Amino acid sequence: MVSHPPNHEHLDEHMVKMEVNLDDIPGEWLGYVMDLLFEAGANDVFYTPIYMKKNRPGILLQLLCSHQKVTKMKEILFNETTTLGVRYFPLTVHRLEREYKKVMTEWGTVTVKLGLYNGDVVQNAPEFEECKAMAQLYNVPLKKVYEQVWKALGQI
């Protein structure tokens, strides 16, 4: 079961950033590994193209997780990738307060995640899967759905 951070603004001081360099892993495996890491409780997982020794192209896999999940993440990284070592660093994450708001478009309602800093909305993100489903159902461009959401939020 994946547990998410609380929705109130806070400092999460028990986070860990983990990373591995990969230069000999099939690309097909990367999505699978990402899914496993998220299912095991990683807060974020991402890949960056890099150049390694002897100018070999590679991938930098980085993830963010709670300190309690480090052992499970190492298990996945060692068992499911070609890495011979994992680097990890303690860090603090300042998480914004999160609220959810429903906005009306001409095709129906969309949930928007709001990010609040000191009580003020500083970020908003329409739920992609809802926008995608609406665009497909009504055969309209995804960007038009987003435009309707931003219009409803008073941003355009």
C-alpha positions in Angstrom: 0.0 0.0 0.0 1.4 3.4 -1.0 1.1 6.1 1.6 1.2 9.7 0.4 2.4 12.7 2.4 -0.2 14.7 4.3 -1.9 17.6 2.4 -0.9 20.3 4.8 2.2 22.5 4.2 5.2 21.0 6.0 8.9 20.2 6.0 9.6 16.5 5.5 13.0 16.1 7.1 13.3 12.3 6.7 13.6 12.0 3.0 16.3 10.3 1.0 17.5 10.9 -2.6 18.8 7.7 -4.2 20.6 7.4 -7.5 22.4 4.9 -9.8 24.2 5.3 -13.1 23.2 2.7 -15.7 25.0 2.2 -19.0 24.1 -1.4 -19.8 20.4 -1.8 -19.2 17.8 -2.4 -21.9 15.5 0.6 -22.3 12.4 -1.7 -22.0 13.4 -2.4 -18.4 13.4 1.2 -17.3 9.6 1.7 -17.3 9.2 -1.6 -15.4 11.7 -0.5 -12.8 9.9 2.9 -12.4 6.6 1.1 -11.8 8.1 -1.2 -9.2 9.7 1.8 -7.4 6.5 3.7 -7.3 4.5 0.7 -6.2 7.1 0.2 -3.4 6.4 3.8 -2.1 8.9 6.1 -4.0 7.6 9.7 -4.0 9.3 10.4 -7.3 11.4 8.6 -9.9 13.0 10.0 -12.9 15.7 9.4 -15.5 18.3 11.7 -17.0 20.6 11.0 -20.0 24.2 11.2 -19.0 27.7 10.4 -20.4 29.9 8.1 -18.3 33.5 6.9 -18.5 34.9 6.5 -22.0 32.1 8.8 -23.2 29.5 5.9 -23.0 25.9 7.1 -23.0 24.0 6.1 -19.9 21.0 6.9 -17.7 21.0 8.4 -14.3 18.1 6.9 -12.3 17.1 9.1 -9.3 14.3 8.6 -6.8 13.0 10.2 -3.7 11.6 8.2 -0.8 11.2 8.3 2.9 14.1 7.0 5.1 12.0 4.0 6.0 11.8 2.8 2.3 15.6 2.9 1.6 16.0 -0.9 2.1 13.2 -1.8 -0.2 14.4 0.7 -2.9 17.9 -0.8 -2.7 16.5 -4.3 -3.1 14.6 -3.2 -6.3 17.6 -1.4 -7.7 20.0 -4.3 -7.1 17.6 -7.0 -8.3 16.0 -5.2 -11.2 18.8 -3.1 -12.7 22.4 -3.6 -13.8 23.8 -1.3 -11.1 26.7 -2.3 -8.9 26.2 0.5 -6.4 23.6 2.9 -5.0 24.3 6.4 -3.8 21.9 8.0 -1.3 21.7 11.3 0.5 19.5 12.6 3.2 17.4 15.7 2.3 14.5 17.9 3.4 11.5 18.5 1.3 9.2 21.5 1.8 5.8 20.4 0.7 3.1 22.8 -0.2 -0.4 22.5 1.2 -2.6 20.7 -1.3 -6.3 21.3 -1.9 -8.6 19.9 -4.6 -11.2 22.0 -6.4 -13.7 21.0 -9.1 -14.0 23.4 -12.0 -16.6 23.3 -14.8 -15.7 23.2 -18.5 -18.1 22.9 -21.4 -17.5 19.1 -21.4 -17.9 18.6 -17.6 -16.0 19.0 -14.4 -12.3 18.6 -13.9 -10.4 18.2 -10.6 -7.6 20.7 -10.1 -4.9 20.2 -7.5 -4.0 23.5 -5.8 -0.6 24.1 -4.2 -0.7 26.7 -1.3 2.3 28.4 0.2 1.5 30.3 3.5 -2.2 30.0 2.6 -1.9 31.5 -0.9 -2.4 29.5 -4.1 0.9 29.5 -6.0 0.4 26.3 -8.1 -2.5 24.6 -9.8 -2.5 21.4 -11.9 -5.6 20.0 -13.6 -5.8 16.2 -13.2 -4.3 14.9 -16.4 -6.2 11.6 -16.6 -9.5 13.4 -16.3 -8.5 15.9 -19.0 -7.3 13.2 -21.3 -10.5 11.1 -20.8 -12.6 14.3 -21.6 -10.5 15.1 -24.7 -11.0 11.5 -26.0 -14.7 11.3 -25.1 -15.6 14.6 -26.8 -12.9 14.3 -29.6 -11.3 17.7 -28.7 -7.6 18.6 -28.4 -6.3 18.1 -24.9 -4.9 21.7 -24.9 -8.5 23.0 -25.4 -9.6 21.1 -22.2 -6.7 22.7 -20.3 -7.6 26.1 -21.7 -11.2 25.6 -20.4 -9.9 24.7 -17.0 -7.5 27.7 -16.8 -10.4 30.0 -18.0 -12.6 28.6 -15.2 -9.8 29.4 -12.8 -9.6 32.9 -14.1 -6.1 32.5 -15.5 -7.0 33.4 -19.2 
